[in-house]
């Protein structure tokens, strides 16, 4: 597999949605469609454009001739066919939605009511499709049985029975939630983003930011051992590093809980789980200790993240615990599934570039505002961070490119 594909799979397996970012023509949409299971029952793609609304992707009224009819949006159709696929035992096969060119709309408004449901611990408590739409849900599932069964090579009669059981489950639940194994994939063109909508914190926090390079460039990661002491020089950095590497810390416990939450909160369907591609090990909490300890597979990444957290205060950015929990989850998923495919320094680069640096994008407008006033204090601090990343990981690392693209526009 291509390295970027592996990075995206790590993010998906750890529970993150994925945002593919890059220049026009680098293959963002093609990769998103492939990862989302193009051709599978739950797959849908939405081209984001002005006028897209929450109702348009969930359910809306459409004028047809002299009448008005209720139509299900692409997200609802994707969810229903995906739930049916899981019910039929095809959980390992993705079938998710792709949101193409998300910064061409105010995506925080479009997805506003869905953001809470994206968090694993809230998936079975938020209804994407409300109870008053269940008659339409039943009608759609009945009409989809043959196509889903054919695509999965399953008897139509079995699929019809499963659809009926699924409708009963939705009625008992009072609506349709997001499955634990469901993911959103999105793309963004970096060249014209200054003229389009900026992505809000709610969106950025729930997506792993994967930078797609042009085909004639490669991602190469170095590591300078002599710079390591600098990463844990501040008290804040030391404190964050201790949280990331202590088995008893609340950060670690929360990460493990989110990866195996289906064992504590019942899903509509037994096989549904946040850990995709493999079944979550029964001893996940114990197995996780192999990777989150000091000197383990993720040690470089934890030190690098701790350093940036220590610097964030000087940049005027408050970083919450969510990226830390996500880093632990990414570490565990990599250790279980992908340790033979990535090095520890590549994992460090992925963690920083996909989970933490995107949180710093909020300072870009402040940098431009300061420049108009003749000040470069904030920009100088960002350049200091960029210099450390350059010396530690190299100019061809994803972290270096992501920081340069996000902040220094």
Residue pairs with C-beta under 8 A, 6 or more apart in sequence:
1 9
1 341
3 219
3 342
3 346
4 31
4 210
4 212
4 213
4 219
5 31
5 34
5 35
6 338
6 341
6 342
7 210
7 342
7 350
7 354
7 398
8 18
8 20
8 31
8 35
8 208
8 210
9 35
9 277
9 337
9 338
10 330
10 333
10 334
10 337
10 338
10 342
10 347
10 350
11 18
11 208
11 210
11 330
11 350
11 354
12 18
12 35
12 183
12 276
12 277
13 275
13 276
13 277
13 278
13 333
13 337
13 338
14 259
14 326
14 329
14 330
14 332
14 333
14 334
15 120
15 258
15 259
15 274
15 275
15 326
15 329
15 333
16 183
16 206
16 207
16 208
16 326
16 329
16 330
16 354
17 118
17 183
17 184
17 185
17 186
17 206
17 207
17 208
18 32
18 35
18 183
18 184
18 185
18 186
18 207
18 208
18 210
19 102
19 185
19 186
19 187
19 188
19 199
19 207
19 208
19 209
19 210
20 28
20 31
20 32
20 185
20 186
20 187
20 188
20 210
20 212
21 28
21 187
21 188
21 190
21 209
21 210
21 211
21 212
21 402
21 405
22 28
22 189
22 190
22 211
22 212
22 213
22 214
23 189
23 190
23 191
23 214
24 189
24 191
26 212
26 213
26 214
26 215
27 212
27 215
28 187
28 188
28 189
28 212
29 98
29 100
29 187
31 212
32 98
32 100
32 185
32 186
32 187
33 43
33 45
33 98
35 94
35 185
36 43
36 45
36 94
36 95
36 96
36 97
36 98
36 183
36 185
37 43
37 93
37 94
37 95
37 96
38 45
39 151
40 85
40 93
40 94
40 95
40 151
41 81
41 82
41 84
41 85
41 95
41 144
41 147
41 148
41 151
41 152
42 78
42 79
42 81
42 82
42 85
42 94
42 95
42 96
42 97
42 182
43 78
43 94
43 95
43 96
43 97
43 98
44 74
44 75
44 77
44 78
44 97
44 98
45 74
45 97
45 98
45 100
46 52
46 57
46 74
46 75
46 97
46 98
46 99
46 100
47 100
47 101
48 99
48 100
48 101
48 102
48 103
48 104
48 105
48 107
48 110
49 101
49 104
49 105
50 104
50 105
52 105
52 110
53 60
53 109
53 110
54 109
54 110
54 111
54 112
54 113
54 114
55 73
56 73
57 73
57 74
57 75
57 76
57 110
58 72
58 73
58 75
58 76
58 128
58 129
59 70
59 71
59 72
59 73
59 76
59 129
59 133
59 136
60 70
60 71
60 73
61 68
61 69
61 70
61 71
62 68
62 69
62 70
62 71
70 133
70 136
72 80
72 133
72 136
72 137
72 140
74 97
75 97
75 114
75 128
76 128
76 129
76 133
76 137
76 140
76 176
77 140
78 95
78 96
78 97
79 128
79 129
79 176
79 178
79 179
79 182
80 137
80 140
80 141
80 144
80 176
81 95
81 144
81 148
82 95
82 96
82 179
82 182
83 166
83 176
83 179
83 268
83 269
84 141
84 144
84 145
84 148
84 159
84 162
84 163
84 166
85 91
85 93
85 95
85 148
85 152
86 179
86 181
86 269
86 271
86 272
87 162
87 163
87 165
87 166
87 269
88 148
88 149
88 152
88 154
88 158
88 159
88 162
89 271
90 152
91 181
91 271
91 272
91 273
91 276
92 276
92 277
93 152
94 183
94 276
96 182
96 183
96 184
96 185
97 184
97 185
98 185
98 186
98 187
99 107
99 184
99 185
99 186
99 187
100 186
100 187
101 187
101 188
101 189
102 186
102 187
102 188
102 199
102 203
103 188
103 189
103 193
103 196
103 197
103 198
103 199
104 196
104 197
105 197
106 197
107 186
107 197
107 199
107 200
107 203
108 115
108 199
108 200
108 202
108 203
111 202
111 203
112 202
114 128
114 178
115 202
115 203
115 206
116 122
116 126
117 123
117 126
117 128
117 177
117 178
118 178
118 184
118 206
119 206
120 180
120 258
120 261
120 274
121 257
121 258
121 261
121 265
123 177
123 178
123 179
123 180
124 177
124 265
124 266
124 267
124 268
125 177
126 177
126 178
127 173
127 174
127 175
127 176
127 177
128 175
128 176
128 177
128 178
129 137
129 170
129 175
129 176
130 175
131 171
131 174
131 175
133 175
134 167
134 170
134 171
134 175
134 176
137 167
137 170
137 176
138 167
141 163
141 166
141 167
142 160
142 163
144 163
145 156
145 159
145 160
145 163
146 156
146 159
148 154
148 159
149 155
149 156
149 158
149 159
150 156
152 159
166 268
169 268
169 269
170 176
170 268
173 268
177 268
179 267
179 268
179 269
179 272
180 261
180 262
180 267
180 272
180 273
180 274
181 272
181 273
181 274
181 276
183 276
184 207
186 207
188 199
190 405
194 409
198 361
198 365
199 361
201 359
201 362
204 358
204 359
204 361
205 320
205 322
205 323
205 359
208 326
208 330
208 354
208 355
209 353
209 354
209 355
209 357
209 358
209 402
210 354
211 353
211 398
211 401
211 402
211 405
213 219
213 401
217 396
218 396
219 349
219 396
219 397
219 398
220 394
220 396
220 397
221 343
221 345
221 346
221 348
221 349
221 393
221 394
221 396
221 397
221 398
222 345
222 392
222 393
222 394
222 397
223 300
223 345
223 348
223 392
223 393
224 391
224 392
227 388
227 391
227 392
228 303
230 307
230 388
231 237
231 303
231 304
231 306
231 307
231 392
232 238
232 241
232 303
232 306
232 307
233 310
234 310
234 311
235 310
236 306
236 309
236 310
236 313
237 306
237 307
237 309
237 310
238 306
240 305
240 306
240 309
240 310
240 324
241 302
241 303
241 306
242 249
243 249
243 250
243 251
243 252
243 324
244 251
244 252
244 292
244 298
244 302
244 305
244 306
244 324
244 327
244 328
245 292
245 293
245 294
245 296
245 299
245 302
246 252
247 288
247 289
247 292
247 293
251 321
251 324
251 325
251 328
252 288
252 292
252 328
254 321
254 325
255 288
255 325
255 326
255 328
255 329
255 332
256 284
256 285
256 288
256 328
256 332
257 264
258 274
258 325
258 329
259 274
259 275
259 280
259 284
259 329
259 332
259 333
260 273
260 274
260 275
260 280
260 284
260 285
261 274
262 272
262 273
262 274
262 280
263 280
267 273
273 279
273 280
274 280
275 333
277 337
278 336
278 337
281 287
281 336
284 332
287 332
287 335
287 336
288 328
288 332
288 335
290 296
290 297
290 335
291 297
291 298
291 331
291 332
291 334
291 335
292 298
292 302
292 328
292 331
292 332
293 299
297 331
297 334
297 335
297 339
297 344
297 347
298 327
298 331
298 334
298 335
298 344
298 347
298 348
298 351
299 344
300 344
300 345
300 347
300 348
301 327
301 331
301 344
301 347
301 348
301 350
301 351
301 352
302 327
302 331
303 348
304 348
304 351
304 352
304 392
304 393
304 399
305 323
305 324
305 327
305 351
305 352
305 355
305 356
307 388
308 319
308 352
308 356
308 357
308 360
308 385
309 319
309 324
309 356
311 381
311 384
311 385
312 318
312 319
312 360
314 381
315 360
315 363
315 378
315 381
315 382
315 385
316 363
316 366
316 378
317 359
317 360
317 362
317 363
319 356
319 359
323 355
323 356
323 359
326 355
327 351
327 355
327 356
330 347
330 350
330 351
330 354
330 355
331 347
331 351
334 342
334 347
342 350
345 393
348 393
349 393
349 397
349 398
349 399
350 398
352 389
352 393
352 399
353 397
353 398
353 399
353 401
353 402
353 403
354 398
357 399
357 402
357 403
357 406
358 402
358 406
360 382
360 403
360 406
360 407
361 406
361 407
363 378
363 382
363 407
364 406
364 407
364 409
366 378
367 378
367 379
367 382
367 407
367 408
368 409
370 376
370 377
370 378
370 379
371 379
379 408
382 403
382 407
382 408
383 408
385 403
386 400
386 403
386 404
386 408
389 397
389 399
389 400
389 403
390 400
393 399
393 400
394 400
